[in-house]
Amino acid sequence: MIGFLLRIARAVVNSVIQTITAQINLIQDAITAPLRAMVQQVLSGVWRGDGANRFVAEMTNEVIPQLVNIGNINLNFSGLIRRSLDIMDRADRQATAKANELFDVFHKIINL
């Protein structure tokens, strides 16, 4: 019974994680795409000079990677949740095996 509930919980959690991952990717693209477009405009010559070079460098090397990193932190959290579910599944299997062993011992005692 508990194994069945864990399978249902796993399915629900996996569905939620997939939804969250899709939303993180969507948000990440929505935030970084305009910034990347600005960088491309500057690189194409809309803005020139030291300020333009610093802008491109800062966006490319700092701002955009930091924004992407925020999304990656959330994705890592999803991975940790999956690992927790794996641990719960393993614990459930081990507990079931021990309960079956105990049942076998009691069954042998009763049938003596």
ChimeraX attribute file (.defattr): number of C-alpha atoms within 10 A of each C-alpha:
attribute: neighborCount
match mode: 1-to-1
recipient: residues
	/A:1	6
	/A:2	10
	/A:3	13
	/A:4	9
	/A:5	10
	/A:6	15
	/A:7	14
	/A:8	12
	/A:9	13
	/A:10	18
	/A:11	12
	/A:12	12
	/A:13	16
	/A:14	16
	/A:15	12
	/A:16	13
	/A:17	19
	/A:18	14
	/A:19	12
	/A:20	15
	/A:21	17
	/A:22	12
	/A:23	13
	/A:24	18
	/A:25	16
	/A:26	11
	/A:27	14
	/A:28	18
	/A:29	15
	/A:30	11
	/A:31	14
	/A:32	17
	/A:33	13
	/A:34	11
	/A:35	17
	/A:36	16
	/A:37	11
	/A:38	16
	/A:39	21
	/A:40	13
	/A:41	13
	/A:42	17
	/A:43	14
	/A:44	10
	/A:45	10
	/A:46	11
	/A:47	14
	/A:48	11
	/A:49	10
	/A:50	9
	/A:51	10
	/A:52	16
	/A:53	15
	/A:54	11
	/A:55	16
	/A:56	21
	/A:57	13
	/A:58	14
	/A:59	18
	/A:60	15
	/A:61	11
	/A:62	11
	/A:63	15
	/A:64	17
	/A:65	13
	/A:66	13
	/A:67	14
	/A:68	17
	/A:69	13
	/A:70	12
	/A:71	17
	/A:72	16
	/A:73	11
	/A:74	15
	/A:75	18
	/A:76	11
	/A:77	13
	/A:78	19
	/A:79	13
	/A:80	12
	/A:81	16
	/A:82	16
	/A:83	12
	/A:84	12
	/A:85	18
	/A:86	13
	/A:87	12
	/A:88	15
	/A:89	17
	/A:90	12
	/A:91	12
	/A:92	15
	/A:93	13
	/A:94	12
	/A:95	12
	/A:96	14
	/A:97	12
	/A:98	12
	/A:99	12
	/A:100	12
	/A:101	12
	/A:102	12
	/A:103	12
	/A:104	12
	/A:105	11
	/A:106	11
	/A:107	11
	/A:108	10
	/A:109	9
	/A:110	8
	/A:111	6
	/A:112	5
